[in-house]
Amino acid sequence: MKSETYEYWARENIAKGKAEGIAEGKAEAILTVLSARGIEVSDDFSERIRKCHDFDRLNSRLRAAATVDSSDELLGDIS
């Protein structure tokens, strides 16, 4: 593998890894906020929120987690 090709590959994969890590952190933050508020979360919800990698959706769910009465209110368009 040529040096330039490797550097491109490395940058791409590092960026992808960072994005995945940020999404995972946001998902865990949502679950932590809900837990701290005493809101029960189903296994299905946990799985769905952890699979989401859309920063905008995760950010809006994180903000909403501070005020919702149930985790069902956060599902919306999380797929």
LUMLO-102415 format. One record per residue (C-alpha): residue in three letters; x negated, y negated, z negated. Coordinates in steps of 0.02 Angstrom, whole numbers, plus 32768, in hexadecimal, padded with zeros to 4 digits. Layout:
// residues N
+------+------+------+------+
: type :   c1 :   c2 :   c3 :
+------+------+------+------+
:  ALA :    X :    Y :    Z :
...
+------+------+------+------+
***
This chain:
// residues 79
+------+------+------+------+
: type :   c1 :   c2 :   c3 :
+------+------+------+------+
:  MET : 8000 : 8000 : 8000 :
:  LYS : 7FB8 : 7F59 : 8031 :
:  SER : 7F9A : 7ED9 : 7FA9 :
:  GLU : 801E : 7E5F : 7FED :
:  THR : 80A0 : 7EE9 : 7FFB :
:  TYR : 807D : 7F25 : 7F4B :
:  GLU : 8087 : 7E74 : 7F05 :
:  TYR : 812F : 7E59 : 7F5A :
:  TRP : 8170 : 7F00 : 7F1B :
:  ALA : 8131 : 7EDA : 7E6B :
:  ARG : 8182 : 7E2D : 7E67 :
:  GLU : 8227 : 7E72 : 7EA6 :
:  ASN : 822B : 7EFC : 7E25 :
:  ILE : 81F6 : 7E8B : 7D97 :
:  ALA : 8281 : 7E11 : 7DC5 :
:  LYS : 82FF : 7E9F : 7DCF :
:  GLY : 82C7 : 7EE1 : 7D26 :
:  LYS : 82D5 : 7E35 : 7CD6 :
:  ALA : 8386 : 7E1F : 7D1A :
:  GLU : 83BA : 7EC9 : 7CD9 :
:  GLY : 836F : 7EA1 : 7C2F :
:  ILE : 83CB : 7DFC : 7C25 :
:  ALA : 8470 : 7E4F : 7C53 :
:  GLU : 8455 : 7ED7 : 7BD1 :
:  GLY : 842F : 7E52 : 7B4E :
:  LYS : 84CF : 7DF3 : 7B77 :
:  ALA : 8536 : 7E92 : 7B6E :
:  GLU : 84EB : 7EBD : 7AC5 :
:  ALA : 850C : 7E0C : 7A89 :
:  ILE : 85C4 : 7E1D : 7AB8 :
:  LEU : 85D0 : 7EC0 : 7A58 :
:  THR : 8575 : 7E76 : 79C3 :
:  VAL : 85E8 : 7DDF : 79BA :
:  LEU : 8682 : 7E4D : 79C3 :
:  SER : 863C : 7EC0 : 793E :
:  ALA : 8610 : 7E2E : 78CC :
:  ARG : 86C3 : 7DEF : 78DD :
:  GLY : 8707 : 7E9B : 78AF :
:  ILE : 8752 : 7EBB : 795A :
:  GLU : 8756 : 7F71 : 798B :
:  VAL : 870B : 7F9F : 7A32 :
:  SER : 8734 : 803E : 7A91 :
:  ASP : 86AF : 80AB : 7ADF :
:  ASP : 86FB : 8080 : 7B89 :
:  PHE : 86E8 : 7FC5 : 7B67 :
:  SER : 8634 : 7FDA : 7B2D :
:  GLU : 8609 : 803D : 7BC8 :
:  ARG : 865D : 7FC2 : 7C3D :
:  ILE : 860D : 7F28 : 7BEF :
:  ARG : 8562 : 7F7B : 7BF1 :
:  LYS : 8573 : 7FA7 : 7CAA :
:  CYS : 859D : 7EF3 : 7CDA :
:  HIS : 850A : 7E92 : 7D21 :
:  ASP : 8566 : 7DF5 : 7D57 :
:  PHE : 851B : 7D68 : 7CEF :
:  ASP : 85B1 : 7CF5 : 7D07 :
:  ARG : 862C : 7D79 : 7CCB :
:  LEU : 85BE : 7DA9 : 7C39 :
:  ASN : 85A6 : 7CF4 : 7C05 :
:  SER : 8661 : 7CD3 : 7C08 :
:  ARG : 8683 : 7D73 : 7BA6 :
:  LEU : 85FF : 7D43 : 7B26 :
:  ARG : 8650 : 7C99 : 7B0A :
:  ALA : 86FC : 7CE9 : 7AFF :
:  ALA : 86BF : 7D6E : 7A84 :
:  ALA : 86B6 : 7CE5 : 7A01 :
:  THR : 8771 : 7CC5 : 7A07 :
:  VAL : 87D1 : 7D5C : 7A4B :
:  ASP : 8840 : 7DC7 : 79DE :
:  SER : 8815 : 7E6B : 7A35 :
:  SER : 8794 : 7EB0 : 7AAD :
:  ASP : 8820 : 7ED3 : 7B2B :
:  GLU : 882A : 7E17 : 7B49 :
:  LEU : 8778 : 7E1B : 7B8D :
:  LEU : 878B : 7EA6 : 7C0D :
:  GLY : 87D8 : 7E3E : 7C98 :
:  ASP : 8774 : 7E5D : 7D35 :
:  ILE : 86E6 : 7EBD : 7CE5 :
:  SER : 86D0 : 7F58 : 7D4E :
+------+------+------+------+
***
